[in-house]
Amino acid sequence: MKNHTSSRIALIPKGFRSGTLGTYKVRGDRTVLARKAPQKPIYRKEKSARLWQLLFALVCLALVTMVSLGQASPPRSRGARPIALGNGYTAVAGDGYSLFYNPAGISEIHQQEVIVDYGRSASVGEDARSDFNGIFSMPWKWKEESIPLAFGFYGEQPAKGSHIVDFSVGGAMDFPVDELTKGFVKFPTKAGVALTVRHQKGDTKSNRVGKSILGVGLSGGLYTGIDRKHQVGVAVRHLYAGDVDPAGPSVHAGIIREHRNYLTMMFDVEFGKQGVWRFHPGLEWKFYRGVLRPRLGWGYRDNDGIDTVATGLGFYLSPIQIDVAYLIPVKTLED
């Protein structure tokens, strides 16, 4: 079982102020809307269709989960929201978690953001694990350009007497895919890269710790928004030299669909070490103009063969966001 709690604070730039309908620009004694307000609430005649679409999404998640049962393992993850969404986060952009999942998503960060996350988990036959994650992201002004950057610190105690500490920095920029493909692909594409310095100890006490005490790794990816409802992303994570990371590098591809204004569907495919495939589906609903956000995703199979489902809840009260995630076993040792 695993539970995570995280909080995010989005720092509104000078001259702006935040409200329940979005971010507002202050001009003299007038206040005008600087970001499009959410659509009008759905009327009663549409509620039945909404319920059927919700049921369809749950059935799709269940089917994909059954396909994934024999291929999952304890995941490398950051943050309560990504965990609750089954780690299907490769195509997400605009928050600091992109530093870990797909650095290209840092390109959509337009204001300062601070993320603090703490998690604790326990599996059968293993010591309890705990981890801490902190990320600061911002658009850095250089001459007349704005370069989105993110800085992260991650600490984990996978077992007693062992530890993993990561220091990461990443950035993103426009990628000239139109020129490289001679106009064949015209979608605006972003590219990002992240550098991580890792210090660890205790490889004899946990299989999550590598043999090398110190190492440097790279992650990179691409991100594009196809239209207002769809986003796609690809990423290569954890390219470490030597025996720094026992899990090895992995390749990820993800897609997101925004269904109207109340449901986000996410799906990732991962190809990892020794030819292992993993699937990461996730769903997020938005209620009360996005203030309340329940989530559901696929968890993993632990060392004793017990499968878990990821659940979570988000509270978005600008400029503070609070997320909670919990992994629930679908059966017990007695089943």
FITI-83481 format. One record per residue (C-alpha): x negated, y, z negated; residue in one letter. Coordinates in steps of 0.2 Angstrom, whole numbers, plus 5000, padded with zeros to 4 digits. Layout:
! FITI-83481
u,v,w,res
X,Y,Z,A;
...
***
This chain:
! FITI-83481
u,v,w,res
5000,5000,5000,M;
4994,5017,5003,K;
5001,5035,4999,N;
4995,5052,5005,H;
4999,5069,5001,T;
4993,5084,5010,S;
4997,5103,5011,S;
4993,5115,5025,R;
4993,5134,5024,I;
4994,5144,5040,A;
4986,5161,5038,L;
4997,5174,5048,I;
4986,5186,5057,P;
4986,5205,5052,K;
5001,5214,5060,G;
5012,5199,5059,F;
5023,5192,5046,R;
5032,5175,5045,S;
5050,5171,5044,G;
5062,5156,5046,T;
5065,5159,5064,L;
5046,5161,5069,G;
5032,5173,5068,T;
5036,5192,5070,Y;
5026,5206,5077,K;
5027,5222,5067,V;
5027,5238,5078,R;
5029,5254,5068,G;
5045,5253,5059,D;
5052,5240,5071,R;
5050,5221,5070,T;
5052,5211,5085,V;
5051,5192,5088,L;
5034,5187,5094,A;
5038,5168,5096,R;
5054,5161,5103,K;
5067,5156,5090,A;
5073,5139,5088,P;
5088,5134,5099,Q;
5106,5136,5092,K;
5112,5121,5081,P;
5120,5107,5090,I;
5139,5107,5090,Y;
5150,5093,5083,R;
5154,5087,5101,K;
5136,5082,5103,E;
5133,5074,5086,K;
5139,5057,5092,S;
5127,5057,5106,A;
5113,5062,5094,R;
5117,5047,5083,L;
5116,5035,5098,W;
5099,5043,5103,Q;
5093,5041,5085,L;
5098,5023,5085,L;
5089,5020,5102,F;
5073,5028,5096,A;
5073,5017,5080,L;
5076,5001,5091,V;
5061,5006,5103,C;
5050,5009,5088,L;
5055,4991,5081,A;
5051,4983,5097,L;
5034,4991,5099,V;
5030,4987,5081,T;
5034,4968,5084,M;
5022,4969,5099,V;
5008,4976,5087,S;
5010,4964,5073,L;
4995,4953,5077,G;
4983,4967,5082,Q;
4983,4979,5068,A;
4970,4982,5054,S;
4967,4995,5041,P;
4966,5011,5051,P;
4954,5025,5050,R;
4965,5040,5047,S;
4966,5058,5041,R;
4981,5067,5034,G;
4998,5063,5028,A;
5007,5068,5044,R;
4997,5057,5056,P;
4998,5042,5044,I;
5017,5044,5043,A;
5018,5044,5062,L;
5008,5028,5064,G;
4992,5037,5068,N;
4999,5041,5086,G;
4991,5058,5086,Y;
4980,5058,5101,T;
4992,5070,5111,A;
4995,5082,5096,V;
4988,5099,5098,A;
4988,5115,5087,G;
4983,5109,5070,D;
4966,5104,5061,G;
4969,5086,5061,Y;
4964,5086,5080,S;
4946,5087,5073,L;
4947,5069,5070,F;
4960,5062,5082,Y;
4957,5072,5098,N;
4945,5088,5097,P;
4954,5095,5113,A;
4969,5098,5103,G;
4959,5112,5093,I;
4962,5123,5109,S;
4980,5126,5103,E;
4975,5134,5086,I;
4979,5152,5087,H;
4978,5157,5068,Q;
4968,5152,5053,Q;
4973,5136,5044,E;
4968,5127,5029,V;
4972,5108,5026,I;
4969,5099,5010,V;
4973,5080,5009,D;
4972,5067,4996,Y;
4976,5048,4998,G;
4975,5032,4988,R;
4977,5014,4994,S;
4976,4996,4988,A;
4975,4980,4998,S;
4976,4962,4992,V;
4959,4956,4987,G;
4951,4973,4988,E;
4947,4987,4976,D;
4958,5002,4976,A;
4952,5015,4989,R;
4954,5034,4987,S;
4949,5048,5000,D;
4949,5067,5001,F;
4950,5077,5017,N;
4948,5096,5019,G;
4949,5106,5036,I;
4947,5124,5040,F;
4952,5129,5058,S;
4952,5146,5066,M;
4950,5156,5083,P;
4933,5163,5083,W;
4931,5179,5092,K;
4915,5180,5103,W;
4914,5196,5114,K;
4931,5196,5122,E;
4934,5177,5121,E;
4943,5167,5108,S;
4935,5150,5104,I;
4945,5139,5093,P;
4934,5130,5080,L;
4937,5118,5066,A;
4926,5113,5051,F;
4930,5097,5041,G;
4924,5088,5025,F;
4929,5070,5022,Y;
4925,5059,5007,G;
4930,5041,5003,E;
4927,5029,4990,Q;
4931,5012,4998,P;
4925,5002,4983,A;
4917,5004,4966,K;
4899,5010,4969,G;
4901,5014,4987,S;
4905,5030,4996,H;
4907,5038,5013,I;
4905,5057,5016,V;
4908,5066,5033,D;
4904,5084,5038,F;
4912,5088,5055,S;
4913,5103,5066,V;
4922,5104,5083,G;
4928,5116,5096,G;
4938,5116,5112,A;
4939,5126,5129,M;
4947,5126,5146,D;
4943,5111,5157,F;
4942,5114,5176,P;
4952,5099,5181,V;
4959,5108,5196,D;
4942,5112,5203,E;
4935,5094,5200,L;
4950,5086,5208,T;
4951,5099,5222,K;
4969,5104,5217,G;
4975,5086,5215,F;
4978,5088,5197,V;
4985,5106,5193,K;
4990,5104,5175,F;
4981,5116,5163,P;
4969,5104,5153,T;
4958,5107,5138,K;
4942,5098,5133,A;
4935,5097,5115,G;
4921,5089,5106,V;
4917,5086,5088,A;
4900,5082,5079,L;
4900,5072,5063,T;
4886,5070,5050,V;
4889,5055,5039,R;
4881,5050,5023,H;
4886,5033,5015,Q;
4881,5020,5003,K;
4887,5003,4997,G;
4887,4992,5013,D;
4887,4976,5002,T;
4902,4981,4992,K;
4914,4986,5007,S;
4915,4982,5025,N;
4920,5000,5029,R;
4902,5006,5025,V;
4888,5004,5038,G;
4871,4999,5034,K;
4863,5015,5039,S;
4863,5028,5025,I;
4863,5043,5037,L;
4870,5045,5054,G;
4877,5057,5067,V;
4892,5054,5078,G;
4902,5062,5092,L;
4920,5062,5097,S;
4928,5070,5112,G;
4944,5071,5122,G;
4955,5079,5134,L;
4973,5086,5132,Y;
4986,5093,5143,T;
5004,5099,5142,G;
5013,5092,5157,I;
5029,5102,5154,D;
5038,5109,5139,R;
5043,5092,5133,K;
5028,5081,5137,H;
5010,5081,5131,Q;
4996,5068,5135,V;
4979,5066,5128,G;
4964,5054,5129,V;
4950,5053,5117,A;
4934,5043,5113,V;
4930,5043,5094,R;
4916,5038,5083,H;
4901,5036,5095,L;
4888,5033,5082,Y;
4870,5026,5085,A;
4865,5011,5076,G;
4874,5003,5061,D;
4882,5018,5055,V;
4901,5014,5058,D;
4905,4995,5056,P;
4922,4998,5065,A;
4913,5004,5081,G;
4919,5017,5094,P;
4937,5017,5101,S;
4946,5024,5116,V;
4963,5031,5114,H;
4977,5037,5125,A;
4993,5045,5119,G;
5009,5054,5125,I;
5022,5064,5116,I;
5040,5068,5121,R;
5050,5082,5113,E;
5068,5076,5114,H;
5079,5092,5113,R;
5074,5101,5097,N;
5076,5088,5084,Y;
5066,5073,5088,L;
5048,5070,5093,T;
5042,5053,5099,M;
5024,5049,5099,M;
5015,5033,5106,F;
4996,5029,5106,D;
4986,5015,5114,V;
4969,5011,5106,E;
4956,5000,5113,F;
4942,4996,5100,G;
4927,4985,5096,K;
4927,4967,5102,Q;
4942,4970,5114,G;
4955,4973,5101,V;
4971,4983,5106,W;
4981,4992,5094,R;
4998,5002,5097,F;
5003,5017,5087,H;
5021,5022,5088,P;
5029,5036,5078,G;
5045,5047,5076,L;
5048,5064,5068,E;
5065,5072,5066,W;
5068,5090,5063,K;
5082,5096,5052,F;
5087,5113,5045,Y;
5078,5122,5059,R;
5062,5111,5056,G;
5061,5114,5037,V;
5064,5096,5033,L;
5055,5083,5044,R;
5057,5064,5040,P;
5045,5053,5049,R;
5043,5034,5053,L;
5029,5025,5061,G;
5019,5008,5062,W;
5007,5005,5048,G;
4995,4990,5049,Y;
4992,4972,5044,R;
4981,4971,5028,D;
4968,4957,5024,N;
4982,4946,5017,D;
4992,4947,5033,G;
5005,4958,5026,I;
5012,4971,5038,D;
5017,4988,5033,T;
5028,5002,5040,V;
5023,5020,5038,A;
5035,5033,5032,T;
5034,5051,5027,G;
5042,5068,5024,L;
5037,5085,5028,G;
5043,5102,5021,F;
5039,5117,5032,Y;
5041,5133,5022,L;
5030,5146,5032,S;
5016,5149,5029,P;
5015,5133,5018,I;
5017,5115,5024,Q;
5018,5100,5013,I;
5017,5082,5019,D;
5019,5066,5010,V;
5016,5048,5018,A;
5018,5031,5011,Y;
5015,5014,5018,L;
5028,5001,5014,I;
5025,4982,5015,P;
5038,4973,5025,V;
5036,4957,5014,K;
5028,4952,4998,T;
5015,4938,4994,L;
5030,4927,4988,E;
5039,4928,5005,D;
***
